[in-house]
Amino acid sequence: MLIDSMVIKLTRGGTGISPDYSLTIYGNGKVVYDGVENVKVKGIVESSIDTEKFISLLSEFKESGFFSLNDVYSIEDSITRPYTVISISIPKETGEVATKSIKYYHGDKNVPKELKTLENKIDEIVGSNKWVGDLSEYEGFELKKEAKPSVKPPIPKKQKMPSKPIKKKPVKLIAVGVIVIVAVVVTLYILYPDFIS
Protein backbone atom coordinates (compact mmCIF):
# COMPACT_ATOMS: atom_id res chain seq x y z
CA MET A 1 0.00 0.00 0.00
CA LEU A 2 1.15 3.53 -0.78
CA ILE A 3 0.10 4.73 2.66
CA ASP A 4 2.85 2.62 4.27
CA SER A 5 5.46 4.64 2.37
CA MET A 6 4.12 8.04 3.40
CA VAL A 7 6.14 10.11 5.87
CA ILE A 8 5.04 13.05 8.02
CA LYS A 9 7.64 15.08 9.85
CA LEU A 10 7.35 17.84 12.45
CA THR A 11 10.39 19.79 13.64
CA ARG A 12 10.40 22.48 16.30
CA GLY A 13 13.49 24.57 16.96
CA GLY A 14 14.87 28.01 17.59
CA THR A 15 16.68 29.90 20.29
CA GLY A 16 16.26 30.55 23.97
CA ILE A 17 14.03 28.19 25.96
CA SER A 18 11.95 26.90 23.04
CA PRO A 19 11.84 23.10 22.70
CA ASP A 20 14.07 21.65 19.98
CA TYR A 21 12.98 18.24 18.69
CA SER A 22 11.59 16.35 15.71
CA LEU A 23 8.91 13.73 15.11
CA THR A 24 8.99 11.45 12.07
CA ILE A 25 5.80 9.47 11.52
CA TYR A 26 5.72 6.68 8.95
CA GLY A 27 2.62 5.35 7.21
CA ASN A 28 3.12 1.93 8.77
CA GLY A 29 2.68 3.52 12.23
CA LYS A 30 6.33 3.81 13.24
CA VAL A 31 7.22 7.02 15.09
CA VAL A 32 10.77 8.29 15.67
CA TYR A 33 11.26 11.08 18.21
CA ASP A 34 14.58 12.95 18.36
CA GLY A 35 14.96 15.29 21.35
CA VAL A 36 17.72 17.89 21.04
CA GLU A 37 17.32 20.67 23.62
CA ASN A 38 14.84 22.08 26.19
CA VAL A 39 12.87 18.82 26.31
CA LYS A 40 12.18 16.17 28.97
CA VAL A 41 13.83 13.39 26.98
CA LYS A 42 16.94 13.95 24.85
CA GLY A 43 17.98 11.51 22.15
CA ILE A 44 16.11 9.11 19.90
CA VAL A 45 13.02 7.20 21.02
CA GLU A 46 10.97 4.87 18.81
CA SER A 47 7.25 4.42 19.27
CA SER A 48 4.17 3.70 17.15
CA ILE A 49 0.60 4.76 16.41
CA ASP A 50 -2.14 2.75 14.77
CA THR A 51 -3.13 3.18 11.12
CA GLU A 52 -6.37 4.96 11.99
CA LYS A 53 -4.44 7.73 13.73
CA PHE A 54 -2.14 8.13 10.74
CA ILE A 55 -5.16 8.40 8.42
CA SER A 56 -6.67 11.03 10.75
CA LEU A 57 -3.42 12.98 10.39
CA LEU A 58 -3.74 12.84 6.61
CA SER A 59 -7.25 14.27 6.87
CA GLU A 60 -5.87 17.11 9.04
CA PHE A 61 -3.42 17.96 6.25
CA LYS A 62 -6.28 18.09 3.77
CA GLU A 63 -8.55 20.20 5.99
CA SER A 64 -5.78 22.71 6.71
CA GLY A 65 -5.27 23.38 3.00
CA PHE A 66 -1.63 22.46 3.59
CA PHE A 67 -0.77 21.87 -0.06
CA SER A 68 -1.90 25.34 -1.13
CA LEU A 69 -0.08 27.29 1.60
CA ASN A 70 3.24 29.15 1.24
CA ASP A 71 6.47 27.23 1.83
CA VAL A 72 7.86 29.86 4.22
CA TYR A 73 6.36 32.38 6.63
CA SER A 74 8.99 34.66 8.13
CA ILE A 75 9.33 38.12 9.62
CA GLU A 76 12.11 40.64 10.01
CA ASP A 77 13.51 39.31 13.30
CA SER A 78 12.92 35.63 12.48
CA ILE A 79 16.41 34.65 13.62
CA THR A 80 15.46 35.38 17.25
CA ARG A 81 12.23 33.38 17.19
CA PRO A 82 11.22 29.75 17.54
CA TYR A 83 10.17 28.04 14.32
CA THR A 84 8.25 24.97 13.13
CA VAL A 85 8.73 22.88 10.02
CA ILE A 86 5.99 20.51 8.85
CA SER A 87 6.50 18.24 5.87
CA ILE A 88 4.74 15.34 4.20
CA SER A 89 6.15 12.95 1.61
CA ILE A 90 3.72 11.02 -0.58
CA PRO A 91 4.95 8.34 -3.01
CA LYS A 92 3.43 8.23 -6.47
CA GLU A 93 2.62 5.12 -8.50
CA THR A 94 5.47 6.10 -10.81
CA GLY A 95 7.92 5.58 -7.97
CA GLU A 96 8.58 9.29 -7.45
CA VAL A 97 7.99 10.96 -4.10
CA ALA A 98 6.18 14.28 -3.82
CA THR A 99 7.20 16.31 -0.76
CA LYS A 100 5.60 19.48 0.55
CA SER A 101 7.34 21.33 3.39
CA ILE A 102 6.38 24.52 5.24
CA LYS A 103 8.60 26.45 7.64
CA TYR A 104 7.15 29.23 9.74
CA TYR A 105 8.32 31.43 12.58
CA HIS A 106 6.27 32.00 15.69
CA GLY A 107 5.03 35.55 16.02
CA ASP A 108 4.35 35.97 12.29
CA LYS A 109 0.76 37.19 12.04
CA ASN A 110 0.51 35.92 8.46
CA VAL A 111 0.77 32.27 9.51
CA PRO A 112 -2.65 30.63 8.93
CA LYS A 113 -4.24 29.36 12.14
CA GLU A 114 -4.90 26.05 10.36
CA LEU A 115 -1.14 25.49 10.23
CA LYS A 116 -0.79 25.96 13.97
CA THR A 117 -3.76 23.64 14.52
CA LEU A 118 -2.08 21.00 12.34
CA GLU A 119 1.16 21.33 14.30
CA ASN A 120 -0.64 20.81 17.60
CA LYS A 121 -2.65 17.90 16.17
CA ILE A 122 0.53 16.06 15.15
CA ASP A 123 1.91 16.44 18.69
CA GLU A 124 -1.41 15.36 20.17
CA ILE A 125 -1.87 12.23 18.04
CA VAL A 126 1.71 11.07 18.63
CA GLY A 127 1.56 12.01 22.33
CA SER A 128 4.87 13.86 22.19
CA ASN A 129 4.27 15.55 25.57
CA LYS A 130 5.62 12.42 27.29
CA TRP A 131 9.02 13.25 25.75
CA VAL A 132 8.84 17.01 25.28
CA GLY A 133 6.85 18.21 28.27
CA ASP A 134 3.99 20.69 28.41
CA LEU A 135 4.15 22.71 25.21
CA SER A 136 1.51 25.21 26.37
CA GLU A 137 4.13 27.12 28.37
CA TYR A 138 6.00 27.86 25.15
CA GLU A 139 3.01 29.22 23.22
CA GLY A 140 3.78 32.65 21.79
CA PHE A 141 7.31 32.53 23.15
CA GLU A 142 9.52 35.31 21.82
CA LEU A 143 12.96 36.44 22.76
CA LYS A 144 12.69 39.97 24.07
CA LYS A 145 15.39 42.41 23.15
CA GLU A 146 16.76 44.57 25.90
CA ALA A 147 14.80 47.78 26.02
CA LYS A 148 16.93 50.87 25.68
CA PRO A 149 15.69 54.10 27.27
CA SER A 150 14.44 56.54 24.66
CA VAL A 151 15.34 59.57 26.78
CA LYS A 152 18.73 59.92 28.36
CA PRO A 153 18.58 60.52 32.09
CA PRO A 154 19.58 64.07 33.11
CA ILE A 155 23.18 64.50 34.14
CA PRO A 156 23.25 65.42 37.83
CA LYS A 157 24.67 68.85 38.65
CA LYS A 158 28.07 68.90 40.21
CA GLN A 159 27.79 69.35 43.90
CA LYS A 160 30.30 71.32 45.92
CA MET A 161 32.38 68.96 47.88
CA PRO A 162 32.63 69.90 51.54
CA SER A 163 36.12 71.00 52.44
CA LYS A 164 38.11 68.30 54.11
CA PRO A 165 38.81 68.95 57.77
CA ILE A 166 42.42 69.86 58.44
CA LYS A 167 44.10 66.96 60.02
CA LYS A 168 46.08 67.74 63.10
CA LYS A 169 49.74 67.11 62.69
CA PRO A 170 51.07 64.41 64.88
CA VAL A 171 52.69 65.58 68.14
CA LYS A 172 56.00 63.98 67.22
CA LEU A 173 56.24 65.97 64.00
CA ILE A 174 55.59 69.23 65.84
CA ALA A 175 58.23 68.44 68.47
CA VAL A 176 60.79 67.74 65.76
CA GLY A 177 59.93 71.05 64.07
CA VAL A 178 60.39 72.99 67.30
CA ILE A 179 63.76 71.34 67.95
CA VAL A 180 64.95 72.19 64.42
CA ILE A 181 63.88 75.83 64.81
CA VAL A 182 65.61 76.13 68.22
CA ALA A 183 68.77 74.54 66.80
CA VAL A 184 68.77 76.99 63.86
CA VAL A 185 68.29 79.97 66.23
CA VAL A 186 71.08 78.79 68.57
CA THR A 187 73.42 78.23 65.62
CA LEU A 188 72.71 81.71 64.25
CA TYR A 189 73.27 83.24 67.71
CA ILE A 190 76.65 81.55 68.01
CA LEU A 191 77.73 82.46 64.45
CA TYR A 192 76.21 85.90 64.26
CA PRO A 193 75.71 87.27 67.80
CA ASP A 194 75.56 90.87 66.61
CA PHE A 195 72.83 90.02 64.04
CA ILE A 196 70.54 88.36 66.57
CA SER A 197 70.85 91.18 69.14
WOQUI-V617634 format. One line per field, one symbol per residue. ss: DSSP state (h for helix, s for strand, l for the rest). phi: phi as a letter, one per 20 degrees, with the letter a starting at -180 (. if undefined). burial: 1 if it has 24 or more other ideal C-beta (glycine too) atoms within 12 Angstrom, else 0. A space follows every 50 residues. Layout:
# WOQUI-V617634
ss: ???
phi: ???
burial: ???
This chain:
# WOQUI-V617634
ss: lhhhhlsssssssllllllssssssslllsssssssslllllssssssll hhhhhhhhhhhhhhlhhhlllssllllhhhllssssssssslllllssss ssssslllllllhhhhhhhhhhhhhhllhhhhllhhhhllllllllllll llllllllllllllllllllhhhhhhhhhhhhhhhhhhhhhlhhhhl
phi: .fffefcdcccdapdmeffcaccddefeofcddcedblcfdeoecdbbce fffffffgffffffmgfdefebcccgdgfedfcccdbcdcfdffofcecc ccdbdfoefeffffffffgfffffffmfffdeoffffdfmfbfefffdff dfffffffefffffffffffgffffffffffffffffffffcfffff
burial: 00000111111111000111111111101111111001100000101010 00110011011001010010001000000011111111110000000001 01111111001000110111111011010011001001001000000000 00000000000000000000000000000000000000000000000
